[in-house]
Amino acid sequence: MKAQVTEKLITSIWQRRLVPKLSTDTGEQIQVVHPGRISNVRGCDFRDVVFVINGKTITGDIEVHVKSSQWQGHGHHLDPKYNNIALHIVWWHDSQVPTLLQNGKVIPTICLSSFIKSPLDELDSQANSYGQPLTSCQEVSHHSNTDGLSKLLTAGGEERFTAKTSSFRKALSEDDAGQVLYRGIARALGYTHNAAPCEELANRLPLDILEEAGPGDNCTRQALILGTAGLLPSQRHRLRNRPVEDREANKLERTWQAIGITGTMKEVDWCFFRVRPDNFPIRRLIALSYLIARYNKSGLLQEIVRLVKEAPPGAEHRWLENGLIIAGQGYWESHFDFSIAMNRNSALLGREKAAVIAINTILPFACAWSEVADEPQLQKRATEIYRRYPKTGDNELTRYMMQQLRLKLDVRLSACQQQGLIHIFKTYCHRRNCAECLVATNRC
């Protein structure tokens, strides 16, 4: 079958760097330092690309199209989510209009067909060849010893934990401790896609307002959260003009109308694109409401700190996770959005996500809070739990870094070492700072 030019083909050509010499639509030479990693979020096809143009190193994202006219055809020039695009990669340059971002910036376009000499079938075969490795770290050969690399990952994980603790320590000097913890949990619930809007919601809707509602007043708490987030049916374009014959939605709408808050977020602030239904922001925010209700008696701060203090030796991670897991309840046991039922029951906050919150928020927060509260034993306890925490589920970033470091997917890592993978990426790989990298300099 004759090969066709598709975005998938262009993506493979770019990822495998099959075109060594490139220049932009305005004739500027480009040196690609790193082709980036494939993105699963709206706003780009590749993330964290690094290239040099006119002697200047640029880090950003890339959008891929078959034709350059598709940039405007798809409305990207009107969408602020595409403002981090640094390069537009196309096969045919069929538009005289430059690639313009929503913020008014013009970015370079690269027309790949101008540099292709090979027949399309041959190029397609090369692009889909499993024998040709993708980009990996050039320094891994120095660490063929698995034990040595494990030590480096542990060191990276501890550096990341220290940095998170410092961030919480700074936040505690500027804000109420309960609010700092609540904001951190909200951000973690948002995953990569909705971390920023979840944090914004926590800033707009402080914890003390939510804790004023009693443990059993879930309707008020959920109306406050979803209404402030701009995610009730009356606030959403898709649902606004459609009658929602849903008792739960109507109850929340009536409660929200009675509260009368203005200055809310908007539906466009949230990401639904390529987000699994279980991770839809509505479900995660409902989980937040139930978590606050669970610890309403003594307050979120005191109860979460108590979880860390009372974690039984040898089973600390299970104890923390059990304290965070929220089973599907009521309406949200079988729905992932208003009037849209799931074909199975699902937890609002499962064990895997609970582990992520424990590692990234609860434990570093407890370390920072121990200094404010003058409880050195709490700091010791939180640090020990973090160091012993077993491996959690892999995500897009840890899988990418395991490929970069040529680690097998079944390698046994601790949660600390997984955090080390993320730390190495964000501190060194993302900035292409190989000269200072833990792996390159063999620093443990």
Buried (B, 14 or more C-beta within 10 A) or exposed (E): EEBEBEBEBBBBBBBBBBBEEBBBBEEEEBEBBBBBBBBEBBBBBBBBBBBEBEEEEBBBBBBBBBBBBBBBEEEBBEBEBBBBBBBBBBBBBEBEEBBBBBEEEEBBBBBBEEEBEEEBEEBBEBBEEEEEEBBEBEBBEBBEEEEBBBBBBBBBBBBBBBBBBEBBBEBBEEEBBBBBBBBBBBBBBBBEBBBBBBBBBBEBBBBEEBBEBEEEBBBBBBBBBBBBBBBBBBBBEEBEEEEBEBEBBEBBBEBBEEEEEEEBBEBEBBBBEEBEBBBBBBBBBBBBBBBBBBBBEEBBBEBBBEBBBEBEEEEBBBBBBEBBBBEBEEBBEEBBBBBEEBEEEBBBBBBEBBBBBBBBBBBBBBBBBBBEBEBEEBBEBBBBBBBBBEBBEBBBBBBBBBBBBBBEEEEEBBBBBBBBBBBBBBBBBBBBEBEEBBBBBEEE
